[in-house]
Amino acid sequence: MGNIVNNGVNVDALLAAREALKNAPAAGEFTWRASCKWLNGTHARSTVQGFRGLGEEQSHKSEFSFDTDHPTIFASEDNGATPVEVVLVGLASCLTAGVAAVAQNRGIQLRSVEARLEGKMNIAGILGIDGDVRNGYDSIKVTFHVDADASKKEIEALVAQSQKRSAVFDIITNPTDVTVEVV
Amino acid sequence: MSRVLSERSIEHVVLERGEVANSWRRERWDSLRLLTPNWLSRLPGYAYAGSDPDGFMNLPEVVNFIASFAAEISAPVRTHAAVTSVRSIEGGYQVATEQGEIHCRCLVIASGANNTPRVPDLHRGVPQSVHCLTTFSYRNPDTLPAGGVLIVGAAATGLQLADEIHRSGRPVTLCVGEHVRLPRSYRGRDILWWMEKSGVWNQRYDQIEDLERARRLPSPQLVGTPEHATLGLNPLSRAGVEIVGKLAAVRDGRALFSGGLANQLALADLKMERLLDTFDAWARESHIDSEVGPVERFEPTQVAPSTRLSLDLRSGAIRTIVWATGYRPDYRWLNVPVFTHKGELRHDGGVVSEAPGMYVLGLPVLRRRKSTFINGAEADARDLAKHLAGYLAGASAGV
């Protein structure tokens, strides 16, 4: 018997959910929500709490709140991360959680996982200086440092599989229909 | 199946919509060759007898191989008898064909997995000015307009067409999503020699951990050529084919490609290495290291420093799109409720449990990894014929 691996991920519960959802596809339809209130200048506060899934309304244990703003070099007050940094946060946390889940499923004990992200952007796009420059990131680079009871190849496979199953990786790499309306 | 039913003296008829080997005659492109080397192209009691056991049959040779087999076993084939409907009746099935109606106690669906091209819905956004083909309508590069070609799909078909269309002088862009990378030869032997001898190919469906995934895998990036060439993304991109990510959307006349290409390439490299590790371990355990070449590892698939994320389909740079996005079976004639909500036939290793006496053959990983290869037909047919004979015996005994 090998050591029991514990990365704090309940893989059995996830696998059970996967089986259950195969027979009840409608329960797999989730709606995630966020709200945002303008405070002042470029400072805004977004909150999340309720979402819908498994056929009914669900709720986080408490409301989570995220302040966003811009740094002082943009003549802002810097009350929070910029929204584009929050996008990096979403990607980083999704991939990192994925590494833990995949490692648990593959029986790999993790000791530490750290991801560093860099998104390259030319702000000539958002400032309207050059129409050929896109608004968003040109590229995003994620660098993982993983310390685990596994070979380098196994760790690379963990990280690759985590991308394959990552919602945020998919959202960022593939187009999504976005509709914005005013009511 | 006909051959193994005959061995059991089970009376049967084989319905063929056209002529024997019809899809090989009419629904494939000109340069296609089998992915299986000749020595491995075996049917029950029948094998390649020519002078080139390591070669790969071309289309006329495949047609001849199958037609000769049908003649040798005196298969009771009714040609030009397309099935238009199958219904359940008391004790069996009512089969309507272009040549009249048949009642049978058992039905084996052997029409395969490749009846119609599977083209993603996003094709509707492609501007009218772009000429669209599927792998059913494509024949050879000469029939394409001059100018750029976008090939969607990087399984065996997509890569083979990318190669020959690029050689015809047309600029080729290839969209690469999930794919299976394999070298043609490994340690001096054909890759399918390894698949066969190591037992990987014979792995049964009920021993595969994620069967649904295994059944959805694209065909490996192989080609059968006289030179035993390895088809791959590295040689194609070195030759000048532009590799882009999976075609994710067509919006306002622009094709948008996934930015997840590097991960798809890394996943395919990792999976290939894992398979080669399996082969190496098997060779070591079987003490045949000295009979094969030294262990090889292949260069990682190169990723361009930045890949294209969009392409304006109205600019004229792309004149043709070839959808090499796979195939699906066509069951419109099967009026028996045996389908999932996605229209897939529900079966357990080829036994359609919800319709007693109904069987299916030739679907991906039906009973073994090799189920869709010519060489995989015999074992599956034998298993199912045994089940079918038991069912008939039980039905006769009134069980």
Interface residues (C-beta under 8 A of the other chain):
Chain A: P25 D138 S139 K153 E156 A157 A160 Q161 Q163 K164 F169 D170 I172 T173 N174 P175
Chain B: G245 K246 A248 A249 R251 L256 S258 G259 G260 N263 A266 L267 L270 E273 R274 S306 H341
